[in-house]
């Protein structure tokens, strides 16, 4: 994760706000928290932010699907 990166965004959109991954800090840093209501407000007030957030979450979902495909393909060859 790079400085300024976003994590946990899928948890804001998942049923029950369930996390989809865990994160371990290996260096000192700061983490900021954005609530669902803050995110919703930003989404509607700033179309550029809304589109960027939509793209980020879509990219992460496709990465997850690809990782699941690779895992399934590996399991089939065992």
FIBALO-549177 format. One record per residue (C-alpha): x, y, z; residue in one letter. Coordinates in pm, whole numbers, padded with zeros to 5 digits, always signed. Example, Ala and Ser with C-alpha at 12.3 -4.5 7.8 and 13.67 -1.06 7.14 Angstrom:
+01230-00450+00780a;+01367-00106+00714s;
END
This chain:
+00000+00000+00000x;+00135+00338-00096x;+00106+00653+00116x;-00240+00798+00062x;-00379+00461-00048x;-00730+00350+00031x;-00818+00026+00207x;-01146-00109+00335x;-01357+00046+00063x;-01531-00280-00022x;-01636-00318+00340x;-01831+00006+00308x;-02036-00150+00029x;-02061-00513+00138x;-02364-00659+00318x;-02333-00581+00686x;-02018-00380+00607x;-01814-00700+00634x;-01443-00660+00566x;-01301-00853+00274x;-00935-00850+00381x;-00700-00764+00666x;-00412-00521+00672x;-00090-00528+00873x;+00118-00211+00915x;+00491-00275+00872x;+00592+00088+00921x;+00464+00371+01140x;+00188+00571+00980x;-00154+00725+01021x;-00489+00577+00932x;-00794+00789+00874x;-01149+00661+00905x;-01436+00757+00676x;-01790+00660+00774x;-02046+00536+00527x;-02243+00859+00563x;-01926+01064+00493x;-01855+00851+00187x;-02211+00890+00061x;-02194+01267+00106x;-01861+01288-00080x;-01997+01064-00354x;-02293+01290-00423x;-02114+01623-00373x;-01813+01547-00591x;-01879+01353-00914x;-01505+01313-00978x;-01461+01150-00637x;-01769+00934-00697x;-01634+00809-01029x;-01287+00745-00882x;-01441+00551-00592x;-01656+00349-00831x;-01351+00267-01044x;-01144+00173-00737x;-01408-00064-00603x;-01468-00219-00946x;-01095-00275-00997x;-01067-00441-00655x;-01363-00667-00728x;-01210-00777-01059x;-00877-00841-00883x;-01061-01062-00632x;-01237-01253-00909x;-00905-01309-01088x;-00737-01428-00767x;-01026-01672-00708x;-00990-01803-01065x;-00618-01860-01018x;-00680-02035-00688x;-00946-02259-00842x;-00719-02342-01137x;-00438-02434-00896x;-00672-02653-00692x;-00787-02837-01006x;-00429-02926-01101x;-00347-03079-00761x;
END
